[in-house]
Amino acid sequence: MMALLIWANVTGIALLAGIALAAQLEAVRAGEDDPRLLDSDDDGIPDRTDPH
């Protein structure tokens, strides 16, 4: 049981790390330094998609 839990934890970490790496590589390919969207007013909606 412990081995299964450790395997699931390591798999989850590897999956999240892979997604983060893919996002960073896509941002570099698109010419952006940072793949995160800016949110200057902390409302949880990125500035690019915020209608206000």
GUBA-886055 format. One record per residue (C-alpha): residue number from 1; x, y, z. Coordinates in Angstrom, 3 decimals, m for minus. Each point is the difference from the previous one (the first is absolute). Last residue first. Example, Ala and Ser with C-alpha at 12.3 -4.5 7.8 and 13.67 -1.06 7.14 Angstrom:
+-----+----------+----------+----------+
| pos |     east |    north |       up |
+-----+----------+----------+----------+
|   2 |   13.670 |   m1.060 |    7.140 |
|   1 |   m1.370 |   m3.440 |    0.660 |
+-----+----------+----------+----------+
//
This chain:
+-----+----------+----------+----------+
| pos |     east |    north |       up |
+-----+----------+----------+----------+
|  52 |  m13.463 |   45.829 |  m17.102 |
|  51 |   m0.294 |   m2.735 |   m2.679 |
|  50 |    2.722 |   m2.138 |    1.640 |
|  49 |    1.549 |   m2.376 |   m2.572 |
|  48 |    3.367 |    1.715 |   m0.456 |
|  47 |    0.140 |    1.143 |    3.628 |
|  46 |   m0.206 |   m3.578 |    1.318 |
|  45 |   m3.061 |   m0.677 |    2.199 |
|  44 |    0.731 |   m1.003 |    3.601 |
|  43 |   m1.070 |    3.350 |    1.436 |
|  42 |    3.568 |    0.889 |    0.986 |
|  41 |   m0.070 |    3.454 |   m1.659 |
|  40 |    3.196 |   m0.294 |   m2.062 |
|  39 |   m0.651 |   m3.468 |   m1.394 |
|  38 |    2.718 |   m0.884 |   m2.515 |
|  37 |   m0.217 |   m3.301 |   m1.864 |
|  36 |    2.724 |   m2.533 |    0.785 |
|  35 |    2.075 |   m1.382 |   m2.872 |
|  34 |    3.002 |    2.222 |    0.810 |
|  33 |    2.724 |    1.081 |   m2.404 |
|  32 |   m2.251 |    0.193 |   m3.043 |
|  31 |    1.285 |   m0.636 |   m3.531 |
|  30 |   m2.540 |   m2.641 |   m1.037 |
|  29 |    2.639 |   m2.759 |    0.143 |
|  28 |    1.062 |    1.199 |    3.447 |
|  27 |   m3.604 |   m0.106 |    1.161 |
|  26 |   m0.472 |   m3.477 |   m1.469 |
|  25 |    3.121 |   m1.236 |    1.803 |
|  24 |   m1.246 |    1.492 |    3.283 |
|  23 |   m3.419 |   m1.607 |   m0.370 |
|  22 |    1.547 |   m3.384 |   m0.857 |
|  21 |    2.291 |    0.208 |    3.034 |
|  20 |   m2.916 |    0.825 |    2.300 |
|  19 |   m2.020 |   m2.906 |   m1.401 |
|  18 |    2.937 |   m2.362 |    0.444 |
|  17 |    0.549 |    1.141 |    3.592 |
|  16 |   m3.687 |   m0.570 |    0.735 |
|  15 |    0.135 |   m3.516 |   m1.436 |
|  14 |    3.245 |   m0.865 |    1.796 |
|  13 |   m1.453 |    1.176 |    3.321 |
|  12 |   m3.144 |   m2.050 |   m0.552 |
|  11 |    1.994 |   m3.111 |   m0.932 |
|  10 |    2.209 |    0.392 |    3.075 |
|   9 |   m3.073 |    0.215 |    2.236 |
|   8 |   m1.733 |   m2.960 |   m1.672 |
|   7 |    3.164 |   m2.135 |    0.291 |
|   6 |    0.387 |    0.959 |    3.666 |
|   5 |   m3.621 |   m0.955 |    0.665 |
|   4 |    0.373 |   m3.313 |   m1.850 |
|   3 |    3.232 |   m0.799 |    1.833 |
|   2 |   m1.673 |    0.706 |    3.331 |
|   1 |   m2.802 |   m2.432 |   m0.830 |
+-----+----------+----------+----------+
//
